[in-house]
Amino acid sequence: MAAPIKLSVLPVGSSAVIREFPKTGNAFIRLREMGLLAGTVLTLVRTAPLGDPIEIKLRGYHLTLRKSEADHVLVEPTA
């Protein structure tokens, strides 16, 4: 089992499983409602030219996150 890393540092094209997610704050409640839950598999599709925002694919749809939001999501890269 790989050590958890921040979603914001996951390499483009890599898949990962969400391991830890903040449990407070309005923005994070909204993100959980959109499907970011522990155990969810996601793929980092691309990042903007300056690195912010990032686009991820999960549960069959694409979601764009600010890098500051992705810093709070811990993921475990998959093989």
RAWODA-V56664 format. One record per residue. N is the residue number from 1. PSI is psi in degrees with one decimal (999 if undefined). OMEGA is omega in radians with two decimals (999 if undefined). Layout:
# RAWODA-V56664
N,PSI,OMEGA
N,PSI,OMEGA
This chain:
# RAWODA-V56664
1,124.9,-3.12
2,154.6,3.11
3,141.1,3.11
4,142.7,3.08
5,166.8,3.09
6,141.3,3.08
7,-32.7,-3.09
8,-17.8,-3.14
9,4.6,3.09
10,133.0,3.13
11,147.2,3.11
12,135.5,-3.13
13,-8.8,-3.12
14,150.5,3.05
15,154.5,-3.13
16,165.4,3.08
17,131.9,3.11
18,127.3,-3.13
19,-38.4,-3.10
20,140.6,-3.07
21,136.8,3.13
22,147.4,-3.08
23,9.3,-3.13
24,161.5,3.07
25,142.2,-3.11
26,-41.5,-3.13
27,-37.7,-3.09
28,-29.2,3.02
29,-44.2,3.12
30,-42.6,3.14
31,-39.0,3.09
32,-37.7,3.11
33,-24.6,3.11
34,2.0,3.03
35,-0.1,3.09
36,93.5,-3.13
37,154.3,3.09
38,134.1,3.13
39,-8.2,-3.14
40,133.7,3.08
41,136.7,3.12
42,163.3,3.06
43,133.7,3.06
44,112.3,-3.05
45,-51.3,-3.13
46,166.0,3.05
47,156.0,3.07
48,161.0,-3.10
49,-34.6,3.12
50,9.6,3.06
51,-2.9,-3.10
52,120.8,0.18
53,-178.5,3.07
54,152.7,3.11
55,127.5,3.11
56,156.9,3.06
57,127.1,3.10
58,146.7,3.09
59,31.0,3.06
60,7.0,3.09
61,165.8,-3.12
62,140.8,-3.11
63,135.3,3.10
64,130.9,-3.13
65,147.6,2.96
66,149.8,3.12
67,-34.8,3.13
68,-31.9,3.07
69,-41.9,-3.12
70,-23.9,3.10
71,-24.0,-3.08
72,-4.9,-3.12
73,120.3,3.10
74,131.1,-3.12
75,158.4,3.07
76,112.7,-3.14
77,143.4,3.09
78,161.0,-3.09
79,999,999
